[in-house]
């Protein structure tokens, strides 16, 4: 991929991040309504699909033939769909952390925008490192496959509602090694008291959010690398999903309990992609269209099942 496309995409990402930061810092921050969140999600999904269309039609990139353009477009779409699906599981964790730490809606906005910035940087490092490893050592792909399969099995057996934030090792380490204030200080991550710099509880929330995303990246990045080895497609599909994470959270936070079967669909996707990786050098490998249909089908089935068979409320 020509270097100038990387520059163009980087400028586009910086513009969106600057826009979010500007909206947060301009005057008084107001609560994000569900309508605003839905519009924000639709805008970011729309931009991703326009980008996808540009790749498919040859407006973006420099693929040698029309067939290569179409293949790249399908790979981007499949990777983006996988990343967006796994982002929903991220939202479950965010909601749990915010509830545990009693973070207000306005503070959630600040944590999420800085969390997105940190996630963009971490994903970039992990993506290029992962692709470089596979190109240097082809057997690494089997390690990635086992990570995906293990992650899928673990996700299938887990229950987000039963997660205990107090057991988070990052939280324990932060409390042990960082000077932390006992009470919140608005939307500040750090405060200085009697000449000593203290981290606020809001910074601890940000730290936990960032490390949670890092753990999710361990699953999501190999999943997209299993779909395409094109570093530009892996990076852009990841970043588009991350850029929509903040709006997606505010759009779904109040209705997450409706999708109680979703994590089964996500775990099945991880296991499927892990198996696809294991079979990538055999006669049984699947093409991109087949992968797209299976991933989309698993998502649709898990969402429809959640709506058709709502979770029964537990009575005391």
Number of C-alpha atoms within 10 A of each C-alpha: 13 9 8 10 14 15 11 10 14 12 12 12 18 12 12 13 17 13 12 17 15 11 13 16 11 8 8 9 13 11 14 15 11 17 11 14 19 17 15 19 21 15 14 21 18 12 13 22 17 12 20 25 19 15 23 24 15 19 13 16 20 13 17 9 10 12 11 15 22 18 19 24 24 22 27 31 22 24 31 26 20 27 24 22 21 23 22 21 17 18 19 18 19 22 19 18 20 19 11 13 13 12 19 13 14 16 17 23 24 21 23 21 21 17 22 21 16 18 24 18 11 15 22 17 12 17 22 14 12 21 20 13 14 16 13 10 10 11 11 14 22 17 15 23 25 16 18 27 22 17 20 25 15 12 19 17 10 13 11 14 10 8 13 11 16 11 9 12 11 16 15 12 10 16 14 10 8 13 13 19 17 10 9 17 14 12 18 14 18 17 15 10 9 5 7 9 14 17 22 22 23 26 19 19 22 23 18 22 23 21 15 17 23 17 11 16 21 18 22 25 23 26 27 27 23 21 25 20 15 15 18 20 25 28 24 22 25 28 23 21 23 22 23 21 24 23 24 24 25 25 21 19 17 11 9 16 15 16 19 18 21 26 25 21 24 23 23 22 26 28 22 21 26 28 18 21 25 19 15 17 9 10 7 10 15 15 13 20 13 11 21 19 12 16 23 17 14 18 23 14 15 20 19 13 15 17 14 10 12 13 13 6 6 5 4 3
